[in-house]
Amino acid sequence: MEELEKILKKNKYKKIKFRILKTQHLLIKAKINGINGDFILDTGASNSCVGFESIEYFNLETSASKTKAAGAGAIGMRTLVSKENKIEIGRWKHTDIAIVIFDLSHVNQALKEFKTRPIHGIIGADVLQSGKSIIDYYNHCFYLK
C-alpha cells in the first residue's frame, strides 16, 4: 500500500483519514464555507447534504428545491439547495459545490442509539466523483485529486 500512496501523491492526490463508527459509517472532518463539521462519507448518496439545523451554522444561502430526498428508511422528504459553497476536506478544496439540505434527524437518531455523536451532514458521490476519489478501507483513508 505504500506504493499506492506514493503514486497517488505523485499524481497530486490528497490523503484524508476517516474513522469507522460503531455503525460502520465512515466519519470524516470537513469544512463548509470555512466552518468545521462532522460528515459521513457515503458512496451511495448522490449528493452531499447537511441537515436543516446546520443552515445558519455553515452560513448557507438556500433556495427552494423541487427534488425530494430519499434515504434509509425515509422517502419523499422536503429539500432545499444551497449553491456556490466552498468545501475543504483535508488539504483538498472545491469552491463551487451545491449542497442539498434536508432532515437528517433519522440519521442522527440512529447514531444516538449507538452512543455516537450526531453529524452535520453527508459527503456524497458528487464530491467523490469531482475529486476522482480512491477509497482505501484497509488503511482508513481516501484520496481526492
Helices and strands as residue ranges (DSSP letters): H 2-10, E 14-17, E 19-20, E 26-32, E 35-41, E 49-51, G 52-54, E 63-64, E 69-71, E 74-77, E 80-89, E 92-102, H 105-113, E 121-123, H 125-130, E 134-136, E 141-144
